[in-house]
Amino acid sequence: METRLEKLQSQKYFLISLLASGFAFLIAESFGKETAIVFGNWIFVLAIVPVILSGILVKRNGLVGDHGKSWIFFLIFIVIWFMAEQIWTVVELFYHEKPFPSSADIFYIGGYPFYFVFLIFYLKPFKKLISKKLIISTLLIAIAVLIPNLYMTFQNNSDETQTAIILGAIYPIADAIVLIPSMIGVVLFFRGKVNFLWSLLLIGFIIEVIADTAFQYFSLNNDMYTGNPVDILFFWMYVVFSFGLYDHIKIFKKSHDQKNTFDNKESLR
C-alpha cells in the first residue's frame, strides 16, 4: 500500500506540474501570438511521457486478464494521439498550413475507439458497483453536453470549411460517447470506491472534453490558434494521464515486490 507521505508527495508534484505548465503557456502568450504558436506546438513533444509510462505498464502486465488488455488499448490510444500531436506541429510549423482540419484529425479521431475499449476493460472489475441509474444519469449528462456543441457547430456563421464543420460535429459525438464511462469512473471515486490517482486516467479525458468544447467555440469565432490558453487544458490532459500511469506503475511494483518476498519465504521452508 502507498503510504500517506507518498500520496502527499505525489499530489504535491501533480499540483506543481499543473501550475508550472499553465504559467508556461500564459508567459509564452504574453510575448505575442507567434511565440505562443511555437511554444504551443513544441511543448506537446512531452506527450511522449504517457507513451513511455503506458509502454512500461504493458511490458509488466503482458496480456494477462482484463487488466493487461486494458493497458494495451491505452498504449495504442496514446501512441496514436502522440502521432497526431506531432503531425499537427509539422503541418503548422514546417508546412505553414492550418493544422485544423488536417491529417492530424485522422489520428485524433482514430484514437477514440481504443480509449473507449480501454475504459470498458478498466472499469470491468467494478461492474457490480455500476447501476443502471448511474449509466442513465451519465448518459443524460453526455447528451446535455453534446446537443449545444452540435448546435454551435451547425449554426455557426464563420468562414470555416465544410470539412472543418463536419469534424466539428464528429469530435463532440466521440467525446460524448467516451464521456459516459469516464464519468462513471469519476463517480465511483467520489463514492470512495477508488482512489484519486486511480481515477486520473478518467479525469484526464473529461478535461479533454472541456478543452474540445472551448476549442470548438473559439474556432467558430476565428479566435483559436495553437498556444491559446485553451491549449493548457489539452496539455493538462497529458499531465493527468502521466501521473495516473505513474501511480499504477508504483502499485504494480509494490505488489510484485511483495509477491517475490512471499515466494522467497516459501522457498526457505
Long-range contacts (C-beta under 8 A, 24 or more apart in sequence): 1-254, 2-247, 2-250, 2-251, 2-254, 6-250, 7-197, 10-197, 10-243, 10-246, 10-247, 11-196, 13-243, 14-239, 14-243, 17-239, 17-243, 18-236, 18-239, 21-232, 21-235, 21-236, 21-239, 22-232, 22-236, 25-227, 25-229, 25-231, 25-232, 25-235, 26-229, 26-232, 28-227, 29-227, 29-228, 29-229, 33-225, 33-227, 35-227, 36-225, 36-226, 36-227, 36-228, 37-92, 37-93, 37-225, 37-226, 37-227, 38-93, 38-227, 39-227, 40-225, 40-226, 40-227, 40-228, 40-231, 41-88, 41-89, 41-92, 41-93, 41-226, 41-227, 42-89, 43-235, 44-85, 44-86, 44-88, 44-89, 44-234, 44-235, 44-238, 45-85, 45-86, 45-89, 46-235, 46-238, 47-78, 47-81, 47-82, 47-85, 47-238, 48-82, 49-238, 49-242, 50-78, 50-238, 50-241, 50-242, 50-245, 51-75, 51-78, 51-79, 51-82, 53-242, 53-245, 53-246, 53-249, 54-78, 54-245, 56-249, 57-245, 57-248, 57-249, 57-252, 60-249, 60-252, 60-256, 61-252, 66-121, 66-124, 66-125, 67-121, 67-125, 69-121, 70-118, 70-121, 70-122, 71-118, 73-114, 73-115, 73-117, 73-118, 73-121, 74-114, 74-115, 74-118, 74-122, 74-201, 76-111, 76-114, 77-111, 77-112, 77-114, 77-115, 77-118, 78-111, 78-241, 80-107, 80-110, 80-111, 80-114, 81-107, 81-108, 81-111, 83-107, 84-108, 84-111, 88-226, 92-226, 99-226, 100-164, 100-167, 100-219, 100-224, 101-161, 101-163, 101-164, 101-167, 105-167, 108-171, 109-167, 109-170, 109-171, 109-174, 112-174, 112-177, 112-178, 115-178, 115-205, 116-177, 116-178, 116-181, 119-178, 119-181, 119-182, 119-185, 119-202, 120-181, 122-185, 122-201, 122-202, 123-181, 123-184, 123-185, 126-185, 126-188, 126-193, 126-194, 129-188, 129-191, 129-193, 130-184, 130-188, 134-184, 134-187, 135-180, 135-184, 138-179, 138-180, 138-181, 138-183, 138-184, 138-187, 139-180, 141-179, 141-183, 142-176, 142-177, 142-179, 142-180, 142-183, 143-176, 145-172, 145-175, 145-176, 145-179, 145-209, 145-213, 146-172, 146-173, 146-175, 146-176, 149-175, 149-213, 149-216, 152-216, 152-217, 152-220, 153-216, 153-220, 156-220, 158-219, 158-220, 158-221, 158-222, 159-222, 160-219, 160-220, 164-219, 168-216, 168-219, 168-220, 171-212, 171-216, 172-212, 172-213, 172-216, 175-208, 175-209, 175-212, 175-213, 178-205, 178-209, 179-205, 179-206, 179-209, 182-206, 182-209, 197-243, 197-244, 197-247, 198-244, 198-247, 198-248, 199-244, 200-240, 200-241, 200-243, 200-244, 200-247, 201-240, 201-241, 201-244, 201-245, 203-240, 203-244, 204-236, 204-237, 204-238, 204-240, 204-241, 204-244, 205-237, 207-233, 207-236, 207-237, 207-240, 208-233, 208-234, 208-237, 211-237
